[in-house]
Amino acid sequence: MQQENTKTPAVELINVSRRFVSPTGKSLTALRDFNMTVERGEFVAVVGPTGCGKSTTLNLVTGLARPSAGEVRLMGGPITGIDRRVGFAFLLSSTMRIFICGL
């Protein structure tokens, strides 16, 4: 059984770009030349305004989407599909949380 190098980052996005084609045929760029490194044991929150690429980034890291350009790596290896070691959760606003919990 091969051991993972503990110095290798947990997650790496290297010069990643992600483009989409709209229903009208227009090309939309969600991420362009984006770099991010998450070290092993590090806790990260992805925050920002609507449309800045948060969900796109998380979809790339989880293997739900592939980059249009660049490389996404998990524990030193390329992400080739959904990986059970990775997950994320969308958090609702505090107002919605209170409503859902009935508080």
N, C-alpha and C positions, 0 to 999 in steps of 0.2 A: 504494500500500500504506500503510495507516494505522499509525503508530507508537504503541506503548503509552506512557502517561505513566509515567515512571520513579519519580514520587513516589507513585503509587497503590500501596497494599499488594498483596502477592502474593495473600494470602488474607484474607478478612474474613467473620466470622460476626457478624451484627447482630441482637440480640434473638431468637436462634433457639430454638425449642422443637421437640421431636420426641416424638410420642406414638405408642404402639402399642396395638393391641387384642389381648388374650390370647385363647387358644382358648375360654376361658369367657366372653368378652365384656367382661372388665374392662379399663378404660383404664389404661395404664401410661405414665408420663412418664419418658423417658430424659434429656432436656435441657429446662430451663425458663429462658427469658430469658437465654440464654448468649451472651456476647460474646467474641470472640477476634480478634486481628489478628496476621498474620505479615508482616513487612516483606520486601521483595525482598532476597535474599541471606542471609536469616536461617535458621538451622538450628533446628528445633523437635523436641522429643521430647514425646509425649503419654503421661504416666504416671499411674497411680492404681490404686486397688483395683478388684476385680471389680465390675462393675455401675455404675461411675460415669459411663459415657457415652463412653469412649475410642473404641471401635469405631464407635459411632453418629456421633461427630464426624468421624472419618476417612471414613466412608461418605458423609456430607454433603459434605465437601470434594471428594471424588473424583467426585461426581455419581451414586454408586450408590444414594443415597436422597435424598429431598426433605424439607425441613423442614415441620413441621406449621404453623409460624408463623415469621416473621422472614425474613431474607435471607442467602444465602450468595453471596459474590462471589469471582471468580478474576481477578486482574489488572484489577480495576475493573469487570468485567462479570458479569452473573448466570450462575450455573452452570445449564445447561439439560439436562445429560446428562453422560455419561462424557467426560472430557477427557484426551487422551493426554499432556498436559503434567504431569499429577499422578499420583503413585503412592505407595504406602506398603507397608511390610513388617512383619509381625508377627515379633517376636524370641522365640525360645524361651529358657527358663531355661538357665543355664550347665550344669546337670546334663544336660538334654536335648541340648544342643549337643555335649557330650563324647560322649554315647552315639551320636548320629547320625554324628559325624565319626570315631568309632572310636578316640578318644584315651584 
